[in-house]
């Protein structure tokens, strides 16, 4: 199991591919709509655009300087979403992975342009009393990168209007864990609304949880 901080190695690149495949296996992404990046020294390694995960090989992933303007190295173009991946890694130096996908329940709420309120205490693992919603902008655009990064200030995940969801992780493994938790929260919130009116936890209750979840997660985090 790889631990951050990462170096750009074949092992790391294969771990990114394996995480993409696992994301689909768990049902939190479909096809090639998701993308993953990691911080590797002063560069970002990111999945290529439009290539099925099962056909990806480590050499296909693109490498980009974190302080660059979009120049990349590799035989394949980076994901079309590279701009918000780069922006998030720049804005959150303590995070080493960005995981983006179109989980069905997260996306359903994003289509309705709804945040997820504090319907469950696990909301606190994302940094506050809600899962915020980033404004809609064209995929792959500068404005989307700006909106996502601004929305996630102080948070480790958000929904993206009419698009999907994105999270950051202290490690690649924790990024996947956080995205799956986000989809579970979205699904539970939707189901709860079909059988009644969800009870929303107070700010004081969430603050109490946040004091207890700082070390919550996997031992490898």
C-alpha positions, 0 to 999 in steps of 0.5 A: 500500500502506497503512502503519501507523499508520493513519487512518480513511479510505475507503482504509483501510476498503477495504483491510480489505474487500480483505484479507477477500476475499483471506483467503477466496481463499487458503482460510484462511477460509470465508464470513463467519466471519472478521473483521478490525480495525485501529487507527486513531488512538484508535479501532478500525475493524472489519468488520460482523457477518454481511455477505458480504465481496463485498457490503461497502462502506467505510461499513458498517465500524464504528468504536469507541473503543479506550478505550470499552465497546462503543459503536460508530458506523456503520450496521451492527453490528460483528463479534460478536467485537469484544471480543477485537479491542478487548482485543488492540489495547489490550494490544498497542500496537505492533500495528495489526491483528487478523485472525481466521478459521477456517482448517481445519487450525488449527481441527482442532487447536483442536477437539482442544484441541492447541497446535502445538509447535516442529515447524518453525522458523517457530514462532518468528515468533509469539514463542516455542516453540509456538503456544498454545491459548486456552481455550474460551468462547462466541464474542463473550463477555468471557471469550473476550476475556480468555482470548485476550488472556491466552494471547497475552501475549508471542505474536502468534497463538494457536489458540482451542479449538473455534473457530479462530485469531487473530493480530495484525500490525504492519500489516494486510498482515502480519496476513494473512501471519501467519495464512496462516503459522499455517495452513501450520504447522498443516497441516504438523504434522497431515501430519507426524503421519500419516507418523511422529512429528514431531521437535520443536525444542529451546528452545535451537534456537528461541531461536537462530531467534528471534534471527534473525527479529526483522526477518523478514517483508515490507519494508512491515512 
